[in-house]
Amino acid sequence: MNDSSWGAPPQAGYWRPPEQGPVQGAVPAGPPYDAHYAQQTRPMPIVPDLPEHGADQDMDRETARLSGPLFPDETTRARPHPGEMPQNPEPMPDAPQPAPPPQKKSAGRDLGAAIGVGVGLGALIAVSLFVVKAAFVGVVAAAVVVGLWELTKRLEERKGILAPLVPLALGGAAMVVAGYVRGAEGAWVAMAFTALAVLVWRMIQPPENYLRDVTAGVFAAFYVPFLATFVTMMLAADDGHWRVLVFLLLTVISDTGAYAVGWRFGTHKLAPRISPGKTREGLLGAVGFAMAAGALCMQFLIDDGTWWQGLLLGLAVAVSATLGDLGESMIKRDLGIKDMGTLLPGHGGIMDRLDSLLPTAPVVWLLLVLFVGS
C-alpha cells in the first residue's frame, strides 16, 4: 500500500505507477536506458533502512506482521482502502469497557419463606397465648425439646460430644412446667434434677470423655430449658399473656430494627470475628426501635406501667437480644456451621430463632417484677 492509497497526492521525487500496468516494483517498459531517467524511476528497496516521511508503509506493516507485536497489547491492524468497509471489525483491546452495574444488597435468605414462617409462628403463639395458657406452655416445652435436639446433634456431628438427649429433653420439659406452676423455686429444683440425671445417664457409656460430655449436657440444660422457664414464669402472672406479648414484641422489634438500619446504613462492624454481618449502626437501630416500642407497650399494655419504664425495658431488651445473638454466633462459629438446623425455611432451625429470646427472657421477667410486681 502506497501513499496514493491513503488519498494523499503523489509527492515530487517519487514514481507514480500507471493505472494499469505491471506489478508494483518492476521497472516499467520504456525508452532505452538513460541515467537521468533511471535516477527518476529507481524502484523502492524491499526493506528500507530508515523510511522517510511519506514513503510506502505497506512493507513496514508486513514486517511487523512477521515479527509480531513488541508487547501483547500492541496489535497492529491494517486500515481498509478508502470506500471499503471492514469485515467483522473487532474492538481495540485498550477500548474502555462499560462498568458492571452495581449489585444490590441481598438479605442472604429466602425472604418470602421467612415471612411466611414468621407469620405462621406468630399466629400459633397468639392463639395459644390468649385462648388457653396451658397450650402456650406446651408450645414452649415443644420448642425447648426441639432446640435441645438441634444443639446436641450439632455437638455430636462437629465435635464428637455425646451430651445425653433423653434426660435433657425430659428434664427440660419438666423445667418449663415447673416454672409455670411453682415459679422460680420449681425451676431451680427441676434444673438440679436434670443435671443429676445427665451425670447418671452418661455413666452407661465408656468413661472416656465423660467430663467433657456431662459438662456439655449441663450447659445445654441451662442454656435452653432453664432460660425458657422465665417465659412461663411471666405467663403465670394475672396479666401474664400481656407480659409475654410485650417480651416477644420487643425482642422481635429489636431484631428488626437492627436488621433494617444495619442493612441500609451499616458500615462499622460490631464484632467482626464473631458475626461479620452485625454493625454498630444496627445496634443503634435496635436500641432506638426497642425503646420506642417499649414506651408504647408499657404505657398501654401493662397495668400500672409508665412510658419511662418502657424506655429502660427497651434498652435492656436491645442489649440482651444482641448479646444472645452474638453468643449463639460464637457457638456456631466454634462448630463451623451457619445454622443450627433446617426445620424453619428462611430462618434455619429452632435455636436460630431462640438465640435472642432465651437470654432476654430473664431480663424482661426481672424488670417487670421490679416495675409492676409479680
N, C-alpha and C positions, 0 to 999 in steps of 0.2 A: 504494500500500500504506500503510495507516494503522496506528496503534498496536495496534488490536484484532487485526490480522492477526498480530502477533508473540506473541499470547497474553496481552497486558497488559490489565487492566481499564480501562474508559473513565474518564478524569480529569474532574474538575469544571471547568466553563467551556468545554467543547467539545461540539459537537453530535455525537450518535451516530446514524448512518444506520439506517433501518429494515432489517429482514431482507430484504425485497423491496420495491423502490421505484424511483424514478427514478435516473438516473446520478448518481454522487457529484459534489458541487459545485453541483448545481442547487438552486434554492430549493424546498423541499417545499410541496405544496399544503396549505392550512390556512385558518384564520380570516382576516378582513381584517387589513390592516397594523396592527401595533402596535409602537410604538417600543421598548418593553421586550422584546417577543418578537423583533424584528429584531436587537436587540443580542445576544440569545442565539443566534440561528440564522444569523448572518452567515457566508457561505462563506469558506473559506480562500483567501488570494491564490494565484495560479498560481505565482509565483516569489517566495517570501518573502525580504525583505531580510536579516533575521537570524533564522533559525529558532530557536525556543526548545526547551528540553529537553522531549521528549515529543511534538513536533509531527510532522506527517506527513513521512516521509523519502523517500517514493517519488519526489516531484518532484525532490529533490536528486540521487537516483540517475539520473534521466532526464537532468538537466542534465549530470551527469558523463559519461554515455554520449555525449552530443552533442559535448561539448568534448574528450573523450579524457582519458587519464591525464596527470598532470603530468610523470611520468617513465615510461620504458618498462617498469620493473618494477612500477609501481603500477597493476595491472589491477584494476578494480572488478568484483566479482561479485555478482549478485543472489542473495539467500538464498531457498530454496524455502519454500512455505507449510507450516504445521505438518501433518505427516502425509503430505507429498508427497515422493517420492523423486526426487533429481536425476537427470536424464537424461545419461548419459555424463560423469560427473564427471571433471574434469581436475586433475592435481596443481598445487598452487600453485607459481609459479616460484621462490619462495625456499625451497621444501622441501628439506631436506638430501638429497643423492643418495648412494647407497651407494658406498663407496670401492672402486675396482677391485682385484681380487685381485692379490697380489704375483706378479710374474713370476719364474720360476725361471731360474737361470743356464744358459746354453747353451754347449756346447763350441765351437760355430761350424762344425763339420764333421759329416759322416755317420759317427757313431761305429761303427755296425755294419760299414760298408765299411772303415773304418780298421783295426778289429780283424782283419777277415778278411785284408786285405792284409798286415798285420804278421805274422800267423801264417804266411801263405804264404812271405813273405820269410825268416822265421826258420827254417822247415823247409828251404828251399833252401840257406841258409847252413850249417845244421848238417850236412846230408847231404854237401855238397861239402867242408866243413872236416874232417870226421872220417873220410871214406871215401878221397878222393883229394885231396891238397893241390893238385895241379896244376889240378884242377877249380875249386877256390876262387880260384886266381889268374885263371882265365878269368872267373869271376863278377866279380871286382874290375875287370878290364880292361873288361868289358862295361858295368859301372856308370860307369866313367870316360868311355867314349865317349859314352854317352847323356847324362851330365852336361855334357860339353863341347858337345854339340849343343844342349841346352836353353840353356846360357849364351850361346853365340854367336848363337843365334836371337833371344833376347830383346834382346841388344845391338843387333842389326841392326834389329829392329822398333821399338824405343823410342828409340834414339839414332842410328841410321844408321851404326853402327860395323861395318866389314866385317872381323872377325877371321877369318882363313882356317881353315876347319874341317878340311880334308883333312890338312895337316901336323900339326895339333893332335891329331886322332884317331889317326893312325899313330904319332906321337911319344909320345902318352900311353900307348897300349898297350905300346909298346916300353919305356917308362919303368917300368911296373909289372912287366913280366917281368924287366927288368934288375935291379930292386931285389931280386927273389926269388933270382935266380941269382948276382949279383955284389955284392949288398949296397949300402951307401951309395955306394961308388965308382961302381958301374954306374949307379945312379940319377942321380948328378950328370952323368956323361957323356951319358946319354940326354937329360937336361934341356938341356944345352948344344946338342946337335944339333937338338933340337926347336925351340929359339929361333932357331937359324940357318935352319932350314927355313921358319919363319914369315916371316923377313925376306926370303928369296929368293922365296917364293911370292907375297907381296904385290906384288912388282915387276911382275907380269903386269898388274895394274890400273893406271889412271892415277895420277899422283903426288899428286894432291890427297888430303889427309888420310892420307898414308902413315904419318907418325909416330904419329898417333892410333890407326890400325888395328893396327900392329905392337906398340905398347905394350899394347893390349888383348889381343892374341894371346899375348904373353909372360906377362902377368898370368894369363890363363886356363890356360896350361901349368903355371905354378907352383901356382895355387890348387887345381886339380882333380887332375891325374895325379901331380905331384911329391909332394904331401902324401899321396896314396893309396899311394905306394911304401913308406911306413913300415909299412903293414899287411902287405904281402908280406915286408918285411924281418923283422917279428916272426914271420911264418909259417915263415921259413927255419930258426929255432932247432929244437933237438931236441924241445922241448915247445911248438913253435910254435902248434899248434892250441889249446892251453890259454891261451896268451898272447893270441891273437886273441879267444878266447871271453871272457876277462876284460875286454879292451878294449871289446868290444861290449856286454857286460852292464853295465859301469859307466857307459857313455855313455847307454844306454837307461834305466837306473835313475835316473841324474841328471836326465834329461829328464822322466821320470815323476814323480819327487819334486817337481820344480819345478812341474809342471802341477797335481798333486794339492793341494799346500799353497797354491800361489798362487790356485787356483780357489776354495778353501774359505776361506782366511784373508787373501788378498792385499788390501791397502788402500793401500800406499805404492808408487808407481811406481818402477821401477828406472831406466829410460831412456825417458821418455815421448815424446821426439822421435824415437826410433829404432824402438822396439817398445812401443806403449802397453799391450799385454797382459801384459808381464813386471813382476813386483813384487819388492820386497826380501824379502818373506816367501817367495816362490817360490824365490829364490836360496838362502835358508837351508834350505828343504826339499831342494833339490838337493844342497847340501853334506852335510846330515845323512844322507840316503839313500845317497849315493855313498860316504861314509866308512864307514858300517856295512857296505855290500856289499863295499867294498874290503878291509876287515879279514877278512871271511869268505873272500873269493876268494884273497887272498894266503896265508892260513893253510892252506887245504885244496886249492887247485887248482894253485898254483905251487910247484915244487920249491925247497926252501931259503928259501921266503918266510915272513915273520912278520906278525902282525896289525898291529903298529905301522907297518910299511911300507905295509900296505893302507890305513891311515888317511891317510897322506900321499898315496898314489896316488889315493884317492877325492877328497880335497880338490883336488888338481891337475886331475882329470878334471872336477869340477863347475865349476871356474873356466874351464878351456879350452873346455868344451862351451858354457857360457853366452856366452863371448866369440865363439865361432864362430857361434852362433845370431844374436847381435847384428850380427856382421859381414855375414852374408847378408841380414839385415833391412835393413841400411844400403844394400846394393846394390839390393834390391828397391824400397826407398823412393825411391832415386835414379831407378830405371827406371819408377816409377809402377805397379807390379804387385803383386799379392798373392801369387801362387805362380809359381815358375819354369816349371811345366808342369802337365799334367793326366794324366800317364801312370799314376799310382797313385791310384785313387779313395780319397777320405778323407785323403790325405796331400799331394796336389799332384804335384810332379814328383820325379825322382831327386835333383836338387840340394836339394830341400826336406828330404830325408832325410839327405843327406851334410853338411849345414851344420854339425852338431855333431861328426860323425865325423872330418872332414878335419883340422881343427886339433888334435883330441885325439890323433890317431894318433902324431905325432912326440913328444908329451909322454909317452904311455904307453911307447913304444919306448925313450926315453931313460931313464926311471925304472926300467924293468925291467932294462935293461943295467947301471945303477948298483947295483941291489939284488941281482940274482942272476946277472949276467953275460950274455953273448951266446950 
